[in-house]
Amino acid sequence: MDGPAPRRRSGLVVVMLCFLTIVADGYDLIVYGATVPSLLAEPGWDMTAGTAGLIGSWTLVGLMVGFLLAGPLADRIGRRKVMMVGVVWFSVGCAVCAVAASPEFLGAARFFTGIGLGGVVPSAVALTMEFAPRNRRQIYNGMMLTGYSFGGIIAALVAIALLPDHSWRMLYAVGALCVIVVPAMYFWLPESVNSLVARGKDAEAADVARAYGLDIDVIRAEQRLQLQTSAAAEKNGGWRMLLTRRYLPSLLLFVVVCVCAQLITYGLNTWLPVLMREAGYPLGSSLQFLLVLQVGAIVGMIGGSMLADRYGSRRILVLFFLIGAVSLLALSRKLDTAVLMVAVAGAGLGSIGSSSLAYGYVAAKYPAPCRGSAVGASMGLGRVGSILGPSIGGWVVGSSLGNQWNFYAFAIPAVIAAIIVVLMPASTIDDEVAEVRTLEAGPDDLVEPVR
């Protein structure tokens, strides 16, 4: 048995490279909204608000396609390759957006860009979890996913700096610069050890495991577990494995949880300034609330991940969804400024922060042969919530319901998600691997489960 080796390289390098790719996701989320006013005024385009909304939806559809395709592909050919291709794809898409000659051209380019971006995120989550110390997985994942909020902040700052004096095309040209990360990924981003073992590249897997101080025996035990518990469908990994009776029920529950989390996240990012203005706050304060929402999200990702490593993802995820629901209910009332800011931060913690915890929980729940597919499916199908969120927010704002329903509409999905997580089986793949190793080698080799 090889066991864990002295670490020569740090898994934090993997976290940093994956973080930079997630920054692109956050940048892409904000950049389109920042350029919409300029697009509506673009000479000769005669672009309407309805067309702008349709182009935004096409971007999300592209993301869904990318998520659903990239997960199984990464499980088969490796996460590293898919991530590099995805970054190049996204950068090319941004460059094409920058030279778009019509709304139709821009819509197609945004769809294309979304596919590339969707190809990156599931592999980034899976790689981060696999190279993290087993008792620090969630904090590493949380640190990596803060790239989402940092990317949004960068997009907002770039828009403030460039839009007054330059064309909207400049913002997409800046997005194309993400391609400069690819050489660093080529030289310093390792391939997933789990993926190498699953594809029969045991010698290469052992070399990478030694370099990063990973326990190759645990990874091999995970692979044996997958082989022992399945027939031909599971042996092939990916979607075929996910659709078996063993994994499908929990996957469906995760999809519903991710739909709820994305509904809240995109609904609030789209409508929070409007909701706060309708509640009687001036525009400047309303925009500050959006910034506080992102700060709450970052605190939720880091703090929640630390708590998840200590107490288990399931418990903290339920707690965060409930904090989000209570915060949104509080926002339906008139509050003092300090309490109001805390409530807005709590809403960010319970929406974007909960999303990052959910993705980490998915990655910990499934074995390596279908981990990328599970994360991709949860993210991809969960994006239905990103489409529903802005639509529900717009319907409530335009309805005759009271102002408080602007916040109730997003608090309800948070409660639903918390209930589903409570009902979900608590065990993770680490629990099952520990059992296999105990049966094979005795109690002394028991691997402490990480939930």
The 8 nearest C-alpha neighbors of each residue, nearest first, counted from 0:
[[1, 2, 216, 215, 3, 214, 217, 219],
 [0, 2, 216, 215, 3, 214, 4, 205],
 [3, 1, 214, 216, 0, 215, 4, 217],
 [2, 4, 214, 213, 212, 215, 1, 5],
 [3, 5, 212, 209, 6, 2, 213, 214],
 [6, 4, 212, 7, 3, 209, 210, 211],
 [5, 7, 212, 211, 8, 210, 4, 209],
 [8, 6, 210, 211, 5, 9, 212, 209],
 [9, 7, 211, 6, 210, 10, 212, 12],
 [8, 10, 11, 12, 211, 7, 6, 13],
 [9, 11, 13, 12, 130, 131, 14, 211],
 [10, 12, 14, 9, 13, 15, 131, 139],
 [13, 11, 15, 10, 14, 9, 16, 187],
 [12, 14, 10, 11, 16, 15, 188, 17],
 [13, 15, 11, 17, 12, 143, 16, 127],
 [14, 16, 18, 12, 17, 13, 11, 19],
 [17, 15, 19, 13, 18, 14, 12, 20],
 [16, 18, 123, 14, 20, 19, 15, 13],
 [19, 17, 143, 15, 21, 146, 16, 20],
 [20, 18, 22, 16, 17, 21, 15, 146],
 [19, 21, 17, 22, 23, 18, 16, 119],
 [22, 20, 146, 24, 18, 23, 19, 147],
 [23, 21, 150, 146, 19, 147, 25, 20],
 [22, 24, 26, 21, 20, 25, 27, 150],
 [25, 23, 21, 27, 22, 26, 147, 28],
 [24, 26, 147, 150, 151, 28, 22, 27],
 [27, 25, 150, 151, 23, 154, 24, 28],
 [26, 28, 24, 30, 25, 29, 23, 31],
 [29, 27, 25, 26, 30, 24, 31, 151],
 [28, 30, 151, 32, 26, 27, 31, 154],
 [31, 29, 33, 27, 32, 154, 26, 28],
 [30, 32, 34, 33, 29, 35, 28, 27],
 [31, 33, 35, 34, 29, 30, 28, 36],
 [32, 34, 30, 31, 35, 29, 158, 36],
 [33, 35, 31, 37, 32, 36, 167, 38],
 [34, 36, 38, 32, 37, 33, 39, 31],
 [37, 35, 39, 38, 34, 40, 33, 32],
 [38, 36, 40, 34, 35, 39, 41, 167],
 [37, 39, 35, 41, 40, 36, 34, 46],
 [38, 40, 46, 36, 37, 41, 35, 47],
 [39, 41, 37, 38, 42, 36, 46, 45],
 [40, 42, 38, 39, 44, 37, 43, 45],
 [43, 41, 44, 40, 45, 39, 38, 46],
 [44, 42, 45, 41, 46, 101, 40, 100],
 [43, 45, 46, 42, 41, 101, 102, 39],
 [46, 44, 43, 47, 39, 42, 41, 40],
 [45, 47, 39, 44, 50, 48, 102, 51],
 [48, 46, 50, 49, 51, 39, 45, 52],
 [47, 49, 51, 50, 52, 46, 39, 35],
 [50, 48, 52, 47, 51, 53, 46, 54],
 [51, 49, 53, 47, 52, 48, 54, 46],
 [52, 50, 48, 54, 49, 53, 47, 55],
 [51, 53, 55, 49, 50, 54, 48, 56],
 [52, 54, 50, 56, 55, 51, 49, 57],
 [55, 53, 106, 57, 51, 56, 52, 50],
 [54, 56, 52, 58, 53, 57, 51, 59],
 [57, 55, 53, 59, 58, 54, 60, 52],
 [58, 56, 60, 54, 110, 59, 55, 61],
 [57, 59, 110, 109, 61, 113, 55, 56],
 [60, 58, 62, 56, 61, 57, 63, 113],
 [59, 61, 57, 63, 62, 58, 56, 64],
 [62, 60, 113, 114, 110, 64, 58, 59],
 [63, 61, 113, 117, 59, 65, 114, 60],
 [62, 64, 379, 60, 66, 65, 61, 67],
 [65, 63, 61, 67, 62, 66, 114, 68],
 [66, 64, 117, 114, 118, 62, 68, 63],
 [67, 65, 117, 375, 379, 63, 69, 64],
 [66, 68, 64, 375, 376, 65, 379, 69],
 [69, 67, 65, 66, 70, 64, 71, 72],
 [68, 70, 118, 72, 66, 65, 71, 73],
 [69, 71, 372, 371, 375, 73, 72, 68],
 [72, 70, 372, 237, 74, 73, 69, 68],
 [73, 71, 69, 75, 74, 70, 76, 68],
 [74, 72, 78, 77, 70, 75, 76, 71],
 [73, 75, 71, 72, 371, 77, 368, 237],
 [74, 76, 72, 73, 77, 71, 198, 237],
 [77, 75, 73, 72, 74, 78, 80, 81],
 [78, 76, 73, 79, 74, 80, 75, 194],
 [77, 79, 73, 122, 81, 80, 82, 190],
 [78, 80, 82, 190, 81, 77, 83, 189],
 [81, 79, 83, 82, 78, 77, 84, 76],
 [80, 82, 84, 78, 79, 83, 73, 85],
 [83, 81, 119, 85, 79, 80, 84, 78],
 [84, 82, 86, 80, 85, 81, 181, 87],
 [83, 85, 81, 87, 82, 86, 88, 80],
 [84, 86, 115, 88, 82, 118, 119, 83],
 [87, 85, 89, 83, 88, 84, 90, 82],
 [86, 88, 90, 84, 85, 89, 178, 91],
 [89, 87, 115, 85, 91, 86, 90, 84],
 [90, 88, 115, 112, 92, 86, 87, 91],
 [91, 89, 175, 87, 93, 92, 88, 178],
 [90, 92, 94, 88, 93, 89, 87, 95],
 [91, 93, 112, 89, 95, 90, 94, 108],
 [94, 92, 96, 175, 171, 90, 95, 91],
 [93, 95, 91, 97, 92, 175, 96, 172],
 [94, 96, 92, 97, 98, 93, 108, 91],
 [97, 95, 93, 99, 94, 98, 108, 105],
 [96, 98, 168, 94, 171, 95, 172, 99],
 [99, 97, 95, 96, 100, 94, 168, 105],
 [100, 98, 96, 105, 104, 97, 101, 95],
 [99, 101, 104, 98, 102, 105, 103, 44],
 [100, 102, 104, 103, 99, 105, 44, 43],
 [103, 101, 105, 104, 106, 44, 46, 100],
 [104, 102, 106, 101, 105, 107, 54, 100],
 [103, 105, 101, 107, 102, 106, 99, 108],
 [106, 104, 108, 102, 99, 103, 107, 96],
 [107, 105, 54, 103, 109, 108, 104, 102],
 [108, 106, 110, 104, 109, 105, 111, 103],
 [107, 109, 105, 111, 110, 106, 96, 92],
 [108, 110, 112, 58, 106, 111, 107, 105],
 [109, 111, 61, 58, 107, 113, 57, 108],
 [112, 110, 108, 109, 114, 113, 92, 107],
 [113, 111, 92, 89, 109, 115, 110, 114],
 [112, 114, 61, 62, 116, 110, 58, 115],
 [115, 113, 65, 61, 62, 117, 111, 112],
 [116, 114, 85, 89, 88, 118, 112, 117],
 [115, 117, 113, 118, 119, 114, 89, 85],
 [118, 116, 65, 62, 66, 114, 115, 119],
 [117, 119, 69, 65, 115, 85, 116, 66],
 [118, 120, 82, 85, 116, 117, 122, 121],
 [119, 121, 123, 122, 117, 118, 124, 21],
 [122, 120, 375, 124, 374, 123, 371, 119],
 [121, 123, 125, 78, 124, 120, 119, 126],
 [122, 124, 120, 17, 126, 121, 125, 127],
 [125, 123, 121, 127, 122, 126, 128, 120],
 [124, 126, 122, 128, 127, 123, 371, 362],
 [127, 125, 129, 123, 128, 124, 122, 191],
 [126, 128, 124, 129, 130, 125, 14, 140],
 [127, 129, 125, 136, 131, 126, 130, 140],
 [128, 130, 126, 127, 131, 125, 191, 193],
 [131, 129, 10, 127, 128, 126, 132, 13],
 [130, 132, 136, 128, 129, 10, 133, 127],
 [133, 131, 135, 134, 136, 130, 213, 10],
 [132, 134, 135, 136, 131, 449, 129, 128],
 [133, 135, 132, 136, 308, 449, 309, 131],
 [136, 134, 132, 133, 138, 137, 308, 131],
 [137, 135, 131, 128, 139, 138, 133, 134],
 [136, 138, 304, 140, 139, 308, 135, 141],
 [139, 137, 304, 141, 305, 140, 135, 136],
 [140, 138, 142, 136, 137, 141, 143, 135],
 [139, 141, 137, 143, 138, 142, 127, 136],
 [142, 140, 300, 138, 144, 301, 304, 143],
 [143, 141, 139, 145, 140, 144, 301, 138],
 [142, 144, 18, 140, 141, 145, 14, 146],
 [143, 145, 146, 141, 142, 147, 140, 355],
 [146, 144, 147, 142, 148, 143, 297, 149],
 [147, 145, 22, 149, 21, 144, 18, 148],
 [146, 148, 25, 22, 145, 150, 21, 149],
 [147, 149, 151, 150, 145, 146, 25, 293],
 [150, 148, 146, 152, 151, 147, 153, 22],
 [151, 149, 25, 22, 26, 153, 147, 148],
 [150, 152, 25, 26, 148, 154, 149, 29],
 [151, 153, 149, 155, 150, 154, 156, 148],
 [154, 152, 150, 156, 151, 155, 157, 149],
 [155, 153, 26, 151, 157, 152, 156, 30],
 [154, 156, 158, 152, 153, 157, 159, 151],
 [155, 157, 159, 153, 158, 154, 160, 152],
 [158, 156, 160, 154, 159, 155, 161, 153],
 [159, 157, 155, 162, 161, 156, 160, 154],
 [160, 158, 156, 157, 161, 162, 155, 163],
 [159, 161, 157, 158, 156, 162, 163, 164],
 [162, 160, 158, 165, 163, 159, 164, 157],
 [161, 163, 165, 158, 164, 159, 166, 167],
 [162, 164, 161, 165, 160, 159, 158, 166],
 [165, 163, 162, 161, 166, 160, 167, 159],
 [166, 164, 162, 161, 163, 167, 169, 168],
 [167, 165, 168, 169, 162, 164, 161, 37],
 [166, 168, 169, 170, 34, 162, 37, 165],
 [169, 167, 97, 166, 171, 170, 172, 98],
 [168, 170, 172, 167, 171, 166, 173, 97],
 [171, 169, 173, 172, 168, 167, 174, 158],
 [170, 172, 174, 93, 97, 173, 169, 168],
 [171, 173, 169, 175, 174, 170, 94, 97],
 [172, 174, 170, 171, 175, 176, 169, 177],
 [175, 173, 171, 176, 172, 93, 177, 90],
 [174, 176, 90, 93, 172, 177, 173, 94],
 [177, 175, 178, 174, 173, 179, 90, 172],
 [176, 178, 175, 179, 90, 180, 174, 86],
 [177, 179, 176, 180, 181, 87, 90, 86],
 [178, 180, 177, 181, 176, 182, 183, 175],
 [179, 181, 178, 183, 182, 177, 184, 19],
 [180, 182, 184, 183, 179, 178, 83, 185],
 [183, 181, 185, 184, 180, 186, 179, 178],
 [182, 184, 186, 181, 185, 180, 187, 188],
 [185, 183, 188, 181, 187, 182, 186, 180],
 [184, 186, 182, 183, 187, 181, 188, 83],
 [187, 185, 183, 184, 188, 182, 189, 181],
 [186, 188, 184, 183, 185, 189, 12, 13],
 [187, 189, 184, 13, 185, 186, 190, 79],
 [190, 188, 187, 191, 79, 207, 13, 184],
 [189, 191, 79, 192, 78, 77, 188, 195],
 [190, 192, 194, 193, 126, 195, 189, 78],
 [193, 191, 204, 195, 194, 196, 190, 208],
 [194, 192, 196, 191, 195, 367, 218, 197],
 [193, 195, 197, 191, 192, 196, 77, 198],
 [196, 194, 200, 192, 198, 204, 197, 193],
 [197, 195, 199, 201, 193, 198, 194, 200],
 [196, 198, 194, 195, 199, 193, 368, 222],
 [199, 197, 195, 196, 200, 194, 75, 201],
 [198, 200, 196, 201, 197, 195, 202, 194],
 [201, 199, 195, 196, 203, 198, 202, 204],
 [200, 202, 204, 196, 203, 199, 205, 195],
 [203, 201, 205, 204, 200, 206, 196, 199],
 [202, 204, 206, 205, 201, 200, 207, 195],
 [203, 205, 201, 192, 207, 202, 195, 206],
 [204, 206, 208, 202, 203, 207, 201, 209],
 [207, 205, 203, 209, 208, 204, 210, 202],
 [208, 206, 210, 204, 209, 205, 211, 203],
 [207, 209, 213, 205, 211, 210, 206, 212],
 [210, 208, 212, 4, 206, 207, 211, 205],
 [209, 211, 207, 7, 208, 8, 6, 212],
 [212, 210, 6, 8, 208, 209, 213, 7],
 [211, 213, 6, 4, 209, 5, 3, 208],
 [214, 212, 208, 3, 211, 215, 209, 4],
 [215, 213, 3, 2, 216, 217, 212, 208],
 [214, 216, 218, 217, 213, 2, 208, 219],
 [217, 215, 219, 218, 214, 2, 220, 1],
 [218, 216, 220, 219, 215, 214, 221, 432],
 [217, 219, 215, 221, 220, 216, 193, 222],
 [218, 220, 222, 216, 221, 217, 215, 223],
 [221, 219, 223, 217, 222, 218, 216, 224],
 [220, 222, 224, 218, 219, 223, 432, 217],
 [221, 223, 219, 225, 220, 224, 226, 218],
 [224, 222, 220, 226, 225, 221, 227, 219],
 [225, 223, 221, 227, 222, 226, 220, 228],
 [224, 226, 222, 223, 228, 227, 221, 229],
 [227, 225, 223, 224, 228, 229, 234, 222],
 [228, 226, 224, 225, 229, 223, 230, 222],
 [229, 227, 225, 226, 224, 230, 233, 223],
 [230, 228, 233, 226, 227, 225, 234, 231],
 [229, 231, 232, 233, 234, 228, 226, 227],
 [230, 232, 234, 233, 235, 229, 240, 239],
 [233, 231, 239, 234, 230, 235, 240, 229],
 [234, 232, 240, 229, 236, 235, 231, 230],
 [235, 233, 231, 236, 232, 226, 230, 229],
 [234, 236, 233, 232, 231, 239, 237, 240],
 [237, 235, 240, 368, 233, 369, 234, 239],
 [236, 238, 369, 71, 372, 240, 239, 74],
 [237, 239, 241, 240, 242, 372, 71, 236],
 [240, 238, 232, 242, 241, 237, 236, 233],
 [239, 241, 233, 236, 238, 242, 237, 243],
 [242, 240, 238, 246, 239, 243, 247, 237],
 [243, 241, 247, 239, 240, 238, 246, 244],
 [242, 244, 245, 241, 240, 246, 247, 239],
 [243, 245, 247, 246, 242, 248, 241, 240],
 [244, 246, 243, 247, 248, 241, 242, 249],
 [247, 245, 241, 244, 243, 248, 249, 250],
 [246, 248, 250, 242, 249, 244, 241, 243],
 [249, 247, 251, 250, 246, 252, 244, 245],
 [248, 250, 252, 251, 247, 246, 253, 423],
 [251, 249, 247, 253, 252, 248, 254, 246],
 [252, 250, 254, 248, 253, 249, 247, 255],
 [251, 253, 249, 255, 250, 254, 256, 248],
 [254, 252, 256, 250, 251, 255, 257, 249],
 [253, 255, 377, 257, 251, 252, 256, 381],
 [254, 256, 258, 252, 257, 253, 259, 251],
 [255, 257, 416, 253, 259, 254, 258, 260],
 [256, 258, 381, 260, 254, 259, 255, 261],
 [257, 259, 381, 384, 255, 261, 256, 260],
 [258, 260, 262, 412, 256, 257, 261, 384],
 [261, 259, 257, 263, 262, 258, 350, 354],
 [262, 260, 384, 264, 385, 258, 263, 259],
 [263, 261, 384, 388, 385, 259, 260, 264],
 [262, 264, 266, 260, 261, 409, 265, 350],
 [265, 263, 261, 350, 267, 266, 262, 351],
 [266, 264, 268, 385, 267, 388, 262, 263],
 [265, 267, 388, 389, 263, 269, 264, 268],
 [266, 268, 271, 270, 269, 264, 265, 263],
 [269, 267, 265, 266, 270, 271, 264, 289],
 [270, 268, 266, 267, 265, 389, 271, 272],
 [269, 271, 267, 273, 272, 268, 274, 266],
 [270, 272, 267, 274, 273, 268, 275, 269],
 [273, 271, 285, 275, 274, 270, 286, 276],
 [274, 272, 276, 270, 271, 275, 277, 285],
 [275, 273, 271, 277, 276, 272, 270, 278],
 [274, 276, 278, 272, 277, 273, 285, 280],
 [277, 275, 280, 273, 279, 278, 274, 281],
 [278, 276, 274, 279, 275, 273, 280, 402],
 [277, 279, 275, 276, 280, 274, 402, 333],
 [280, 278, 276, 277, 275, 281, 274, 333],
 [279, 281, 276, 275, 278, 284, 285, 282],
 [282, 280, 284, 283, 276, 285, 279, 275],
 [281, 283, 285, 284, 286, 276, 280, 272],
 [284, 282, 286, 285, 281, 287, 280, 288],
 [285, 283, 287, 286, 282, 281, 280, 288],
 [284, 286, 272, 282, 288, 287, 283, 275],
 [287, 285, 289, 288, 283, 284, 272, 282],
 [288, 286, 284, 290, 289, 285, 291, 283],
 [287, 289, 291, 285, 286, 290, 292, 284],
 [290, 288, 292, 286, 287, 291, 293, 271],
 [289, 291, 287, 293, 292, 288, 294, 286],
 [292, 290, 294, 288, 293, 289, 344, 295],
 [291, 293, 347, 344, 289, 295, 290, 294],
 [294, 292, 296, 290, 295, 291, 148, 347],
 [295, 293, 291, 297, 296, 292, 298, 290],
 [296, 294, 344, 347, 348, 298, 292, 293],
 [295, 297, 348, 347, 352, 293, 299, 351],
 [298, 296, 300, 294, 299, 295, 145, 301],
 [297, 299, 295, 301, 296, 300, 302, 294],
 [300, 298, 348, 352, 296, 303, 302, 297],
 [299, 301, 141, 352, 297, 303, 298, 302],
 [302, 300, 141, 304, 298, 303, 299, 142],
 [303, 301, 305, 299, 304, 298, 300, 306],
 [304, 302, 306, 299, 300, 305, 301, 307],
 [303, 305, 138, 137, 307, 301, 141, 306],
 [306, 304, 138, 302, 308, 307, 303, 301],
 [305, 307, 303, 309, 304, 308, 310, 302],
 [308, 306, 312, 311, 304, 310, 309, 305],
 [309, 307, 305, 306, 137, 311, 135, 310],
 [308, 310, 306, 307, 311, 305, 134, 449],
 [309, 311, 307, 306, 308, 314, 312, 315],
 [312, 310, 307, 450, 313, 308, 314, 309],
 [313, 311, 307, 315, 450, 314, 316, 360],
 [312, 314, 316, 311, 315, 317, 420, 425],
 [315, 313, 317, 316, 312, 311, 318, 310],
 [316, 314, 318, 312, 317, 313, 307, 319],
 [315, 317, 319, 313, 318, 314, 312, 353],
 [316, 318, 417, 320, 314, 315, 319, 321],
 [319, 317, 315, 321, 316, 320, 322, 314],
 [320, 318, 349, 322, 316, 321, 317, 353],
 [319, 321, 349, 323, 413, 317, 322, 318],
 [320, 322, 324, 318, 323, 319, 325, 414],
 [323, 321, 319, 325, 324, 320, 349, 326],
 [324, 322, 349, 346, 320, 326, 321, 325],
 [323, 325, 410, 321, 327, 326, 322, 413],
 [326, 324, 328, 322, 327, 323, 321, 329],
 [327, 325, 342, 329, 323, 328, 324, 346],
 [328, 326, 330, 324, 329, 325, 406, 410],
 [327, 329, 325, 331, 326, 330, 324, 406],
 [328, 330, 326, 327, 331, 332, 325, 342],
 [331, 329, 327, 332, 328, 326, 342, 406],
 [330, 332, 403, 329, 328, 406, 327, 333],
 [333, 331, 330, 329, 334, 403, 328, 278],
 [332, 334, 331, 335, 330, 278, 339, 329],
 [335, 333, 339, 332, 338, 336, 330, 329],
 [334, 336, 338, 337, 339, 333, 340, 332],
 [335, 337, 339, 338, 340, 334, 341, 333],
 [338, 336, 340, 339, 335, 341, 334, 342],
 [339, 337, 341, 335, 340, 336, 334, 342],
 [338, 340, 336, 342, 337, 341, 334, 335],
 [339, 341, 343, 337, 342, 338, 344, 336],
 [342, 340, 344, 338, 339, 343, 345, 337],
 [341, 343, 326, 345, 339, 340, 344, 338],
 [344, 342, 346, 340, 345, 341, 292, 339],
 [345, 343, 295, 292, 347, 341, 346, 342],
 [346, 344, 342, 348, 343, 347, 326, 323],
 [345, 347, 323, 343, 349, 344, 348, 326],
 [348, 346, 296, 292, 295, 344, 350, 345],
 [347, 349, 296, 299, 352, 345, 295, 346],
 [348, 350, 323, 319, 320, 346, 353, 347],
 [349, 351, 264, 353, 347, 352, 348, 260],
 [352, 350, 354, 296, 353, 264, 347, 348],
 [353, 351, 299, 348, 300, 296, 355, 354],
 [352, 354, 356, 350, 349, 351, 355, 319],
 [353, 355, 357, 351, 352, 356, 260, 350],
 [356, 354, 358, 357, 352, 353, 300, 359],
 [357, 355, 359, 353, 354, 358, 360, 316],
 [356, 358, 360, 354, 355, 359, 353, 361],
 [359, 357, 361, 355, 360, 356, 362, 354],
 [358, 360, 356, 362, 357, 361, 137, 363],
 [359, 361, 357, 363, 358, 362, 312, 364],
 [360, 362, 364, 358, 359, 363, 374, 357],
 [363, 361, 359, 360, 364, 370, 365, 125],
 [364, 362, 360, 361, 365, 427, 359, 428],
 [363, 365, 427, 361, 428, 362, 360, 366],
 [364, 366, 370, 428, 363, 362, 369, 361],
 [367, 365, 370, 368, 428, 369, 221, 364],
 [366, 368, 370, 369, 193, 194, 365, 371],
 [369, 367, 236, 366, 74, 370, 237, 197],
 [368, 370, 237, 372, 236, 367, 371, 366],
 [371, 369, 367, 373, 365, 372, 366, 362],
 [372, 370, 70, 374, 373, 369, 74, 121],
 [371, 373, 70, 71, 375, 369, 237, 370],
 [374, 372, 370, 376, 375, 371, 369, 377],
 [373, 375, 377, 371, 121, 376, 372, 378],
 [374, 376, 66, 70, 372, 121, 378, 67],
 [377, 375, 379, 373, 378, 374, 67, 380],
 [378, 376, 254, 374, 381, 375, 380, 379],
 [377, 379, 381, 375, 376, 380, 374, 382],
 [378, 380, 63, 66, 376, 381, 382, 67],
 [379, 381, 382, 377, 376, 378, 383, 254],
 [380, 382, 258, 257, 378, 383, 379, 254],
 [383, 381, 385, 384, 380, 379, 378, 258],
 [382, 384, 381, 386, 385, 380, 258, 387],
 [383, 385, 262, 258, 261, 387, 382, 386],
 [384, 386, 382, 261, 262, 265, 388, 383],
 [387, 385, 383, 384, 388, 389, 382, 390],
 [386, 388, 384, 390, 385, 389, 391, 262],
 [387, 389, 266, 262, 391, 385, 390, 265],
 [388, 390, 266, 392, 391, 387, 393, 269],
 [391, 389, 393, 387, 392, 388, 394, 386],
 [392, 390, 394, 388, 393, 389, 387, 395],
 [393, 391, 389, 395, 390, 394, 266, 396],
 [392, 394, 390, 396, 391, 395, 389, 397],
 [393, 395, 391, 397, 392, 396, 398, 390],
 [396, 394, 398, 392, 397, 393, 405, 391],
 [397, 395, 393, 394, 398, 392, 405, 274],
 [398, 396, 394, 395, 393, 399, 400, 392],
 [399, 397, 395, 400, 396, 394, 401, 393],
 [398, 400, 401, 397, 395, 396, 402, 394],
 [401, 399, 398, 404, 402, 395, 403, 396],
 [400, 402, 403, 404, 399, 405, 398, 395],
 [403, 401, 404, 405, 400, 278, 331, 277],
 [402, 404, 331, 405, 401, 406, 407, 332],
 [403, 405, 407, 406, 402, 401, 408, 400],
 [406, 404, 403, 402, 408, 407, 395, 396],
 [405, 407, 404, 408, 327, 409, 403, 331],
 [406, 408, 404, 410, 409, 405, 411, 403],
 [407, 409, 406, 410, 404, 405, 411, 412],
 [410, 408, 407, 263, 411, 406, 412, 413],
 [409, 411, 324, 407, 413, 412, 327, 408],
 [410, 412, 414, 413, 409, 408, 407, 415],
 [413, 411, 415, 259, 414, 410, 409, 416],
 [414, 412, 416, 320, 410, 411, 415, 324],
 [413, 415, 417, 411, 412, 416, 321, 418],
 [414, 416, 412, 418, 413, 417, 411, 419],
 [417, 415, 256, 419, 413, 418, 414, 412],
 [418, 416, 317, 414, 420, 415, 419, 320],
 [417, 419, 421, 415, 416, 420, 414, 422],
 [420, 418, 422, 416, 421, 417, 423, 415],
 [421, 419, 423, 417, 422, 418, 416, 317],
 [420, 422, 418, 419, 423, 417, 317, 313],
 [421, 423, 419, 420, 418, 424, 425, 417],
 [422, 424, 420, 421, 425, 419, 249, 252],
 [425, 423, 426, 422, 249, 421, 420, 427],
 [424, 426, 423, 427, 313, 450, 421, 422],
 [427, 425, 424, 430, 428, 450, 364, 431],
 [428, 426, 364, 429, 430, 363, 450, 425],
 [427, 429, 431, 364, 430, 365, 366, 432],
 [428, 430, 448, 432, 427, 431, 433, 449],
 [431, 429, 448, 433, 428, 427, 432, 426],
 [430, 432, 434, 428, 433, 429, 435, 427],
 [433, 431, 429, 435, 434, 221, 430, 428],
 [434, 432, 446, 430, 436, 431, 445, 435],
 [433, 435, 437, 431, 432, 436, 438, 430],
 [434, 436, 432, 438, 437, 433, 439, 431],
 [437, 435, 439, 433, 438, 434, 440, 432],
 [436, 438, 441, 434, 442, 440, 445, 435],
 [439, 437, 435, 436, 441, 440, 434, 442],
 [438, 440, 436, 437, 435, 441, 434, 444],
 [441, 439, 437, 436, 438, 444, 442, 443],
 [440, 442, 437, 443, 438, 444, 439, 436],
 [441, 443, 437, 445, 444, 440, 438, 436],
 [444, 442, 445, 441, 437, 440, 446, 436],
 [445, 443, 442, 437, 441, 446, 440, 436],
 [444, 446, 442, 433, 437, 443, 447, 436],
 [447, 445, 433, 448, 444, 432, 429, 436],
 [446, 448, 445, 449, 433, 430, 429, 134],
 [449, 447, 430, 429, 446, 450, 433, 427],
 [450, 448, 429, 134, 447, 133, 308, 311],
 [449, 311, 312, 427, 448, 363, 308, 313]]
